[in-house]
């Protein structure tokens, strides 16, 4: 019996675009907490800027985050932008430790948390009472699932708000004595009915104010509603203000404050990163196509050449300097003063700007509009800036005309690109469109616009000039070859010709690090990824057509700890190499992927005018966890279409070596005598180009050799520190000592070459040392994970440095036995059981695709029924090549877990034929490990086991999510979540799992 067409099994829905860890309980009691267990509702709906009605408000036991009850509000709205519900929280001083949060579940996205802050030392001239303002937190996205809405860093957010309020009320506005007196939720989810359940309202760091403190007046909404993920609200810029007049935009203080009428409140936005860019000049856009730089004329009136006609620019690179520079998009190529530019950007974390420039970055990425002073400092350091642009007033009020944004002046000459937001979905699209339109009119320099969207890439690519792609494969079950394919697929979903820029992951998934902390709290672990993984990630992105890189950075590169120094050295070395190949990265065209004699090695062939670049790369499975030796001798590539006069040069920092090449059937055969991990091969016949590239390799040789040797020496120390523990577990082969000795000898020779100023050979010896160390790492990791269905079965088997914690986990499992099954109805035998226990499915098949979820005897593994998931094109001729979002998501009911509990998620999957239209296939994950630690399956030979071990960091709930991300058919049966119980003896491989043991094999032992 199939569910109804809308796919809803209960009031619960799942959102496929944001299936990340929900639903763990509170970490401990706060000074102020509301559990919503009592009988009387405590929220009060206080008003709206449109028509509204409260249809239901009660304490309900049909849904809860913790305990038995939550507060349920059902509101109807039509027009306007908010329906505010208020909850008093006493009076809490605004201090550094103050944190507020509430758990929300709704059937529509957009519910928003706001904190009402009272400024007792400042009177509101309209009421004579203390001035109050609202500070916004994050918005609800995970439809049908519990999500925590929170506001952190209240003092910082309040300081920004005060600067905005001073623009309206004068310099007397002060935050002295400020306190929090209430929380508000914006319940408006759009026209119609919205259901919201609220639970676990928590105010941490609660310090009450004195009883005689002045009371606050009801707050007028400040309106810092974000577009995308909020980092911090920054209010909008005043529109059309003559220079030098009150309200003119100034550093840190030029924002328009809230008006008295709530319906007229400006709705500014807080923004995350979105993609790299370039500084501004004075060029205008073509009429009828504002901001689109296609066939435009430069200042002299000559037409800008198309990307295919661009000459190969062999300058080091164009930088902001002190004069305005012209920035424009020409097709997919970013141009600075007519020359291709490849942004190497990093998330700014407060480092000295000259340090970032020395590390080779040419762009910094900010999450808010900087001051004029900061922009001037960035230009002085030769760094471009990507940041959110000024925000026009009433941007989020589509029914009202938004005042024109004031013209953007010369203070923004150092801005390379305007960031329109991160993690955008359908709900933010109208606002982003209006914002982009305002910017194109206000920014006479025509700076490009960029954004990161989770859905509807076609519409967002029409509003912006470029898209940022954010995918983090390292430490996950997504192979790097699949990651490369994913980058190449995404532009098919966007406007033809839209350039894409990509993020560079520098740290392991937070979920894996959290699991490590629980398993081995006394042993700090490096969260950084290996330098070789960074290299593979960057090379895969450039080869797949990325026109810019954004390095994700959780902390400043100026920190003086070993992990940060190691990360900084790896990034500096990569930046040197990207400078070497910038002409192809910025404006090259992918010609083909060229095979080699090794099935795990292929080379991306990029073409620029009069020269080509071959980028050979290893794509062996598992490199996203631990790269292997990844080396070969006498590797051959047959490159098609080269002129007979073409010569081949291997680009090694410090030297360009001529390679053996020969004309053969199908092209020119090029031989690499020694290849490791990645390489760069110049294919050119023009002596000027060859000479210029040789100069570049010589220029970076000295520093590159030093960095490579430092990286290899640091890695040698780290590997040798773990060798005794791994050897004691029998995870190292007998050859390990020889490999370590080889690495030591290569390091010694490398230092000798460097002392003799033979930079190229010093660089090569460092590469040989790293190769030997990778042999040690990979062999230990392969032995440790040999019996796992997937490395993500163990949350701490996804990285070399976590293997000791993985050993602790295997000991724990070996000394445990399976307890009772905590997951109801996972045998998928009865539809009524699925409905009554809270299973739900969500379907969003695109046009031309039919999705189906049903119980089927054909999907049963050992008799009875199983769960059948199917997504198929209605016609083979109209089958989509790529799906933008998963057509089917199945989510389990929440399962109660206890802190410190070891849990085993297991089930059976059969995929009769390869899933198509995406790289993710079938994705199975739990809310403790999150999507990064998911199991990905694309095709199985019969029934295959899915097995995931997780440790609950705290008491609360967990859920299981099964996501069909492609086209095809999947059979599911016998899913369970088992709590592992202490046992005096190791679990027997033949031990059953309770009542259904005859239909399931035992938990796979980990040894």
N, C-alpha and C positions, 0 to 999 in steps of 0.2 A: 504494500500500500504506500503510495507516494505522498509526501507532504503537499500542501497547497502550493500554488505557483509562486507565491511570494517567499517561500522558503522559511517562514517563521514557525518554529515549534513552540514558542512561548513568547512572553513579553520581552525576553532577552534577545538582543541582536548582537552581531559581531561586526566590527569594521576591519576589513582586510588590510587597509592601508596603514594601520597603526597597531599591529598586534604585538605590542611589547609588554613586558612584565607588569601585570596589574596586581592588585589584591593581595598584598601582604599586610598583616595587622600592624597596629601601632607598636612602635619600638618601646614604649613605656608610658607611664602616666605623666601628663603635664600638669601645671598648676591650674589650668582651666581646660575642662574637657566636657563635652556633651555627647552622650552615647545614643540619645533618641530612643531609649528603651521604655520611657514612661508613656502614659496614655494620652497626654495633652500635647498638641502641636506647639512649637515654640518659634517658628519663623513667622514673620508678618509681611505680607505683600503691601508695599508702601506707595506704589504708583508706577506709571508708565508714560511714555510720550506718544502712545497710540491707544487704540481701543483694546480693552482687555477684560477678562473675567476669570475668576478663580473657580473652577468647576469642582475640584476635590482638594481637600487638605486634611490629612489624618496621619496618625502613626500606623504603619502597615507592617505586617509580618510576611508579605509576599516577596520581599527582597530585603537583604541586609548585607552590609560589608562585614561587620562583626556583630556578635550577639544575635538577637532574634528579630529586631525591628529596625526600621528606618522611618524618616518622615517623607511622606509622598505628597507632592503637589502636582495637580493637573491644571494647567492654565491655558486659556485661549487668548490669542492675540491677533490683531490685524493692523498692519502699519506700524510705524515707529521703529525704534531700535532697541528698546529695553523694557522689561518688566522686572522691577526690583523687589526682591524679598530681603528682609532685614533680620538679623539676629544679634541681640545685645551680648556683649562679652565683658561687662563691667568696664573698668578703665585700666588699661595696661600701658605702662610707660614704653615709649619707642626707644628701645635699646638694641645693641648689636645682637643679643641672643633671642630677640623676639621673632618667632616664626609662627605663621598661621596656616592651617590646612583644613580641608574638609573633603570627604569622599563623596563622589556624585556618580549616579548612574541615570542615564536618560535615553529616550528613544529618538532624540535628535541631537546633532552637535551644536556647539556654540554657547552652552552655559558658561558663565564667566564669574570668577571670584573677585571681589573688590573689598578693600579694607578702608573703613572710614577713620580718618585721623583728625583729631581736634587740635588746634593751635591755640592754647588758652591765653597766650600773651599777645594775640592779635585779634582785634574785633572785626567782625564782618560789617562794613558800613551799611549794608542793606538791612541788617537785623539788629545791630548793636550787640550781638552775642558773639562768643568765640568763633573764629573762622574754622570751617571744617572742609576737608577735601577727600577725594577718593583716590586710592592707588590700586591699580589693576594687577591681578595675577594672571595665571595661564587660563586657557579656555578648554572646555571639554571636547574631546574628539572621539573617544572609543565607544561609539554608540552601542548600547546594550551591555556594556561591561563597566565595572567600577573603575573609576579613575580618580586619582588624588589631585585636587586643585590646591595650589599653595602659593604663598608669597614669602619670599626670603629677602634678606638684606633690606629691611624696611627703612633703616636710617639713611642708606644710600638713595633709595627711591624717593624718600621724603625730601632729601636735600635738593634733588633735581626738581621736585614739585614746587618747592619753595621759590626757587629761582624763577619758575614760570609764574607763580602767583605774584611775585614782586612786579612783574611787567604790567599787571592789572591794578594791584592795590598799592603799589609803592614800596620803597625800601624798608618800611617798618615791619613787613611780614617776617615773622621769626618762628623758628621751630623749637624755641626754648620751652621745655615742659610738655612737649607734644605727647599725646597718648592715643591709643586705639580704644574706641568705645563701641565698635560694632563691625560686623561683617555683613556683606551684601552679596547676593547672587543675582546675576542677570539671567532670568529664566527664559527669555524670549528666544525661541528657536526658529522663528519665521512665522508666516501666516498660518493659522490653524492651531491645533492642540499640541501641547508639549507636555510629556510626563517626566517628572524629575523625582528621583529618590535621593535622600540626603542622609549621610551617616558619619559618625566619628569626626565631629568638629573639634579641633585640637589647637590650643594656643600654647606653644612652648615658650619658655623664657618669660613667663608672666610675672611682672613686678607691678603691683597695684600702686596707683597714685594716692595721694592723701585724700581723705574723705571730703575736705573742704575745697577741693579743686573746682574751678568753674565748670559748669555744664556746657555742653555743646549744642549748637543749633543744628537742625537737620541739614545734612550736607547737600550741596548742589553737585550733581555729577560732574566730575572733571573730564571724563571721557577719554581715557587713555586706552581705548580698545585696540588691541593689536591686530595687525594683518600678518598672519603667520605666527611663529612661535615667539612669545614675548621674552626678551632679555631684560629690558627695562623700558618703561614708558617714557617717550620724549614727546612733549606736546607740540602742536603744529606751529609753523612759522606764520607770522602775520602777513597778510596779503596786501600787495600794492601800497606799501608804506614808503613815502619819499625818503630819500637818503638823509640821515641826520635827524629825523623826527623821532619822537617817542614811539616805541614799539618797533623800531628798526631792528633787524636781526643783528645781534652782536654775539661774540663768543660766550657760550654757556648761558646767555640771558636773553636771547632774541625770540622767545617762543610766545605765542599768543595764549593768554590765560583763559580759563572758562568764563563764559558769559552767564548772565543771570538766568536765562531761560534754559531749562534742561533740554528742551527739544532742539536748541541751537548749539548744543555743546559740540566743539570740535572733537573728532574721534581720531586721535593720533595713533601711531603704531610703534611698537618695539620690535626689533628685527634681529634675526640671526644672519649668519653668513650666507652668501649665495654665489659668488664667483669672482674671478679676477678682472682687472680693467686697465685704464690709462689716463693721463692728465688732459686737461682741457685746453683747447685753443679757441679760435673765434669763428670757425666755419659754421655756416648755417646749413639747414637741411633743405632738400629739394622740395619744392612746392607740391602739395598733394600727397606727400609721403614723409611727414615730419620724422626726423630721426633715423630714417632708413638711408644708409649711405651707399647707394647703388648708382654708379655713373655720375657722381657729383663732380663739381669743378673745384679745384683748389683756388688759392688767392689769385693766381695768375690767369685763371680762366681755363686752364688746360684740364682735360678730363682725367680723373683718376683711373689708372689701369685696373682691369679686373684681376682677381687673384692669379689666374693662369698666366697673366702677362707680367706679374711682379718680378723684377729682377731679384736675384739671390743677394740679399743684403748680408755682407760679411763684416759690417761694423760690429764692435763689441755689443752695443745696444744703445737705443735712445732713452734718455732719462729726463726727469722733469727739469732739473737745473733751476735757473732763476727767472726764465721768461716763459710765457704761455706757449704751450705746445698743442698742436692740432691732433685730436683723437677722434677716430671714426671707425665704423665697421664697413668693410668692403666685402660683401658676401659673408663668408665665414671667417675672414681674416681681420684681426684687429690691427689697425694702422696707427702709428704715431709719426706725424709729419710725413706721411706717405710711405713709411717703412714698416714691414711686419714686426709685430711685437708679441712676445710670448710671456704672459704674466706668470711669475713664480711667487705666489702669495702665501702668506702665513697668517693665521688667526693671531691678532695682536693681544698679548698678555702682559703688557706693561714693561717690556724689555727696553733698554736703551736703543734708540733707532739706529745709531751707528753700528751697534752689534749686529742687528739683523742685516744691515747692508753688507757688513764684512762676511756674514755667513752666506751671502750670495742671493738673498731675496731682493726682488725689485718692486714688490708690492706688499702692503700690509692691509689686513681685512679688519674692519671695525664693526661692532654691533650697534653703534650709535653715531649720530652726526658729531664730528669733532669740532673743537673750537678753532677759530682762525689761527690762534697761536700754535696749536698742534699741527695744523696743516702746513704752516710755514716751517716748522721744525722738520716735518717729513720731507718737504721739498729740499731743504738744506741738506738732508741726509741722502738725497737722491732716491727717495722711495715714493712710489705712487700710493694712493689711498683708494680703497673700495669701501664705501660706507652707505648707510641709508641716506636718502636725500631729505631735504626739508619736506614737511608734510603740510599740505593745504588744509585750511579749516573746513569742518563739516564734511570731511572726506568720506565718512562711513554713512552719510545720510543721503541716499540716492534720490529721495524725493525733493531734496533742496539743492539749489545750485551752489556749487562750491566756489568761493571767491578765488580769483586767479592767484596763483602762486607768484610771489614777488620775483622779479628777474634775478637770476643767480649771477653774482658778480665775480670779479677776478680772484676773490679769496678762495674760490674753489678750483683754481687752475691746477692744483696738485691732485685733484680727484680723477682717477682713471675711469671709474665706472660707478654708476649708481646701483645700489643693491635694493631690490624691491621686496625682499623677504625670503625666508627659509621655511620649508615644510608647509608650503601653501596647498590648499585644497579648493574644492569647488566654492566653498563659502566665502573665500577671500577674493575670488576672481573679479566681481564687479568693482570692488574697491581698488584693486591693483590696476584695473583698466583706467579708472578715473585718475588715479595717481600718475600713471604713465603719460596720459594725455596732458595733464597739467605740467609735468616735467618737460615734455617736449616743447611746450610753449614758453616755459620760463627759462630753460637752459639754452641760451643762444649758441653755446659752444657745441651743443649736440652730443654730449657724452653718452656712450651706450648705456643701456639698462640691462640688468641681469637679475634672474631670480631662480630659486630652487622650488620646484613644484612636485608634489606627490602624485597628483592626478591632473588630467586634462592638459597634457603638455602642448597639445595643438593650440588651445586658446591662450595659454600663458606665453607661448612662443610668438604669438601675434601681438601681445602687449609688450614684450621685452625683446631685446636684440640677441640675447644669448641665454642659455640655460645652464645651471650648475647641476651636475649629477653627483649624488652623495650615496655611495655604496661602500661598505667596509667589509671586505672578504677575509681579511687576515684573522686567523683564529676561528673561522667559521667553516661550514662544510661546503661553501661555494668555491669551486676550483678557480684558479687564476685564469685559466683558459675560458671558463664560463664568464668570469668577470669581464674579460676583454670582449667577449661576444655580447654581453649585456650593454656595454658602452656603445658598441656599433649598432645595436638594435634600437636604442632610445631615440635617436634622431628620426627614425621612421614614424614615431608618434607625434612629431613636431612639424612645424612649418618647414617645407623643403628649404635646405640651405642654412638652417639655424645652427650656429656653432654651439658646441657643448664644451664646458670646462669640468674638471673632475676634482674631487677631494682626494687627499692622500692620507690614509690612516697611519698614525704613528704609535698607537697604543692598542693593546689587546682589548677584546670586549670587556666592558665593565662587569658583565654577568660572570665571566670566567674569573676575573680578579676577586669578585665578591665570594664566589664559591671557594677559592683558594684561602681567603681569610678565615672562612668558617672551618675549613679542614685543617689548616695549620696556622693558627693565629700568631704563633711565636716566630714564624719564619717570614720575614718580609720578602716579597717577590717583585721582580722588575716587571712593570706593566708595559714596557716598551717592546716593540716588535724588533725582529732582527734586521740589521742593515741590508742583508741580501733580500729580505722580503720587501723592504722599502724600494730597493732597486727594481725588483720585478714588477711591483705595483706601478711605479712611474713609467717604466718602459712599456708595459702593457697599455697604459692609458694613452701615451703619446702615439704608439703604434696604431691604436684604435681610433685616432683622430681627435683626441682632446686638444683644444686650443689654449688651455691654461690650466694651472694646477693651484689648488688651495690646500696647504698643509694644515691638517687639524692639530691643534696644540692645546692640551689641557692645562699646561703650566708654562711659565716663562722660560725661554732658553737661556736666560741669564742666571738661573739657579746653579749653585755650585755643588750639586750632588753627582755621583758617578753616572747615574742613569741619564741625567740631562746632558752631561758632557758627551756621553756616548751618542745620544740622539743628535746633538748639535753637530758633531763631527760627520755623522752619516748624511745629514741634510746638506751640510756645506759641500761635501764631495759630490752629491747628486746635483746640486746647483751648478757646480763647475762643469759637469758633463752636459747639463741642459744648455748652458751657455755655448758649449761647443757645437751643439746641433740645433741651435735656435732657428736658423733659416728654415729648416724642414719642419720643426715643431710648430712654428708660427704660421707658416704659409704653404707647407708641403701638401701634396696629394698622395693618398695611399693608392699605389698601383696594384699591388697584389701581395699575398702571403706566399713566400717561396719555401718549398720543402727542402729538407736536407736528407742526408743518408740516415739520420736518426729520427725515428717517429716522434720523439719528445722535443725536437728542436725545429722551429720554423723561423723564418725571417720576414719582417715587414719591410716592404720596399716602398720608400717615400720618394716623391719626385718634386724637385724645385727646378727653376730654370737652369739648364746646362749642367745639372748635377743631380745625382741620386744618392740616397742613403739606405743601406741595408742594415736592419736592426735584428740580428739573430737573438733568440731568447729561448730558454728552457721553459717547457710547460708540463713538467712531470707532475703527476697527481700528488697531492699532499703538500705542495710547496707552501700553501697558505698556513699550514701548521709548522712544518719544519722542512726547509729546503734540503735537498740531497746534495751529493757531490757536484752534480750538474756540470760535468766537464767531459770533453772529448778531444781526440786528436784526429787530424786530417778530415775535418768535417767539410762537406762539399755542398755548394748551392749552385743551381743552374738558373741564372737570372735572365729573363727574356728581354728583348728589345733594346739592348745596349749597342751603341755605335762601336765599330771595330776598333776605333782609337781609344776606347775607354780603358783606363787603368783602375785597379782596385787597391785601396789603401786601408789597412787596419789602423783605426784611430786609438792609440794608447796615449794617455796623458804623458806628455813629454816627447812623443815621437809619432810619426805616421809611417807605418811599415808597408812596403809594397808586397802584395800578395800574389801568389801564383794564380794565373787565370788562363783559360783556354776556350776558344770557340768550339762549341759542340752543337749537335742537333738540339734545337729548342732554346739556344741562347749562349750565354757565356758561363762556363763553369769556374767558380771561385773556390779556392781551398784555404781553409783556416787550419794552420798546423796545430794550434793549441787554442781551444775554446773553453771558456768557463762562465756559466750563468747567463751573461749578456755580453754583447759586443757591438761595435760600431764599425761599419765598412763604408768608406767613401768611394763612390763610383763616378769618375769624372774624367774628362779629356782636356778641359780648359786649364792651362798652366797657372793662370791668375787665381782661379778658384782653389786649385790644389795648394798653391803657395800660401793663400790666405788661411786655409784650414790648418796647414802645417804650423803657421805662426800661432794660431789659437792653441793647438795642442802643446806647443812649446811653452806658451805663456802660462798655462795652468799646470804644467808638469810638476814643478817643484812642490807646490802646495798639495796637489792631488796625491803625490807619492807619500808625503808626510802624513796626510790624513788617512790614507789607506793602510799604512803601517801602524798608525795609532789604533785604528779600528781593529786590525788583526791582533795586535798585542793585547788589547783589552778583552777581546773575545777569547783569546788563549787563556787568560787568567780566569775568566768566568767558567769556561769549560772544565779546566783542571780542578776548580773548586768543587764541582759536582761529580767528578769522576769517581772518587772513593765510594760515595753513597750509591751510585748507580752500579758500580762494579760489585758491591756487596749484594745487590739484588739480582745479579746475573744478567744485567741488561747490556753489558758491553762485550763485544767479541774479542778474541785474542789479539786481533790486529790493532786494537785501539791504541796500545802503547806505541806501536810503530807510526801510526797516523799523528799522534801527538809529537813524536820526535821529528817527523817530517815538517810539521808546522813550525816547530822551534828552529829547525835549520833554515827554513825559508825566511823566517823573520830575521835571523842573523844575517843571511846573505842580503836581504832587502836593506838592512841598515848599512851594510858595507857599500852597496850600490848608491844609496842616498848620500853617504859621506863622500863618495867619489863623484857626486853630481850626475850620476847616471839615473835620471828620474824614471825613465820608461821601464828599465829593468827592475828598479826598486818597486814600482807599482805592480809589475807582474809577479814578483816574489811575494808581495802581500796577498795577491789573489791566490797564489798557490797555497799559502798558509791557511787562508780562509777555506779553501777547498778541502784541505785535510781535516780541519775542524768540523766542517759540515758532515764529513764521513762519520765522525764520532757521534755527533748529535743525531743524525738521521738513523744510524744503526740502533742507538739506544731507544729512540722513539718508536721505531718499527717493532722492536722486541716488546716494548711496553704495551703497544696497542694491537699486537698481532691477533688477539682473540676477540677484539671488539667489533661489532657490526659496523661501527663508525667511530672515529676518534671522539666525536661529540657525545658518545655514550658516557664517557667520563668527562665532567666539566673542566677537569684540570689535566687532560691529556692533549690539549690544543696548542701547547707551546713547550719547547725544550726546557725552559727554566722552571716549569711547573711539575716536572716528572717526579721529584721527591714527594710532593703532595699527592700525586696520582698513586704512588706506592702506598701511602697511608690509607688512601681510599680503598685500594684493593685488599689491604689487610682487614679493614673494617668490614668489607663485604664478605670476605672469607670467614670471618668470625660471626656472621649474622645468618639469620634464616628469614624466609619470607613470612610476613605477618598477613593479616586479613586484607582483602581488596577494599580500597577506599573509594573506588570509582564506580558509581552505580550505572547499570545498564550498558556497560561497555562491551557486552557480548553481542549487542545489536540484534536481539531476537524479537523484541516486542516494541512496537511504536508507542503504545500507551506508556510503557516504562520510560522511554526516552523523553516523552512530553512531561510526565509527572515528576521526573527527577531533575529537569532543567536543562537538558541538552538543547542546543539551538543551532540552526544553520542559517547562513546568510548567502544570498545569491545576487550577483550583479553581472550577469552575462551581457557583453556588448551586443549591438545589433548584428544579426546574422549568426549568433551563437546560441545554442540551446543548452541550458544547464539542468541537471536532474540529480536529486538526492532521494534515495529510496532504499527500503529494506528489500533484499533480494536473496532468494535461495541460491542463485548463481554466484553470489558474493560470499556465501558461507564457506568456512574453511573445513569444518568437520561435521557437517550436518546442521540443519537449522538455517537461520538467515545470517546474512552479513550486510554491511552498509556499502551501497554502490554509489560512487560519485562519478558523474559523467558530464563532460562539456564538449560539445561537438559543433562544428560548423554546419549550418543548414544546407550549404552547397559547397562542394570542393572548390568551385571557382571563386567563391567569395570568402574563403577561410582567411582570417587575419594571420599575418606573418608573426606578429608580436601582440601579446595582450598587455594592456596598460595596468590592469588590476586583476586580482584573482577572481575567477567566476564563482568559486564556491569556498566558503569557510564554514567549518563545523567546530563548535566549541563545547566543551564539557561543562557541566555545572561546577561551581566552586567546590573545592575539597578542603576541608579543615586539616591543617597541619600544625605541628608543634615545633618550636624552636629546637634546633639541633637534631631533628629527625632525618634519618636517611631514607630516601624514597626511591622506588624503582618504577619507572614508567615503561610499560611494555605492551606490545600488540603485534598484529600480523598484517602485512600489506602484500597485495598482488597487483602488479601493473602489467597487463598482458602485452601491451605495445608501447613503444617509446612515446612519452608525452612531448608535445610540440608547442610552438608559439611562445617560447620563453626558456630561460635557463634554470628556473627554480623547480620545475617539476612539481612533485608532491612534497610539501613542507610540513613536518611534524615537530612541534615544540611545546614546551611547557612554560608557564609564566615565571618560574624560578630561573631557568636558564635563558629564557627569552629567545627571540628570533635568531640572534647570532649563534646560539648553540643548537640550532635546529638540525634535524636529520633531513637531508634532501634525497629523494629517490626519483628516478626517471623511467626505469624499466627493471623488472625483476624476472628471474627465471623461476617461476612458480611463486610460492609464498615465501616472503622474507621477513625476518624479525626486526622490529624497531625496538631499541632498548636504550633508555636514558636513565642514568643515576643522578640524583640531585640531593642536596642537603638544604633544609630549610634554615635560613639565617635567623628567622624570628617566627613567632606564632602568627597564624592568620589563615589565608586560603591560597590555593593555587588552582590553576586551570590548565587544561590540555587543549591545544588548538591544532586542527588538521586542515591544511589549506591546499586546495588544488589551484596551482598557478598557471597551468597550461591547458591544452586541449588533449582529450583522451579519456580513458576509463580507468578507475581505481577501485579495487575491492579492499574492504577493511573488516577485520574480525578480531574478537577476543582482546580488546584493549582493557588494561587494568593499571591501577596505581597502587603499589604495594609498599607498606611501611616495613622496613627491615628491622627485625627484632634481634636482640643480643642472643647468642647461642654459644654454648661451651665448645662446640665443634664447628668446623667449616661447613657451609651449605653443601649438601650432596647434589651432584649434577642431576640425580634422578628424583630429587624432592619435588613434589607437586606444589600447586598454588591454590589449594582450597577446593571448593566444590567443583570447579570446572577443570581440574587438573588433567582429566583425560583428553581435553581439547587443546591443551597448551603444553609446550615443552618447558622444561625448567629454566629458571634464570641462568643465563650464561655465566659461568664462574669467571672471575677476573683473577689471574694469577700473575 
